[in-house]
């Protein structure tokens, strides 16, 4: 079963590796990734808007790296 992912903190070491892995994965789909300053996870409203804007609806998995 493929999973739909979104990743925050995508410019850090873990986030960068995870995004690369998901982009090359045949089974899973990376819907989006973001980091500061475009997305501050300390602010609820922008995160909710970002999730609502995901293609095809919200992800199955959200990782804050």
Buried (B, 14 or more C-beta within 10 A) or exposed (E): EEEBBBBBBBEEEEBBEBBEEBEEEEEBBBBBBBBEEEBEBEEEEBBEEBBEEBEEEEBBEBBEB
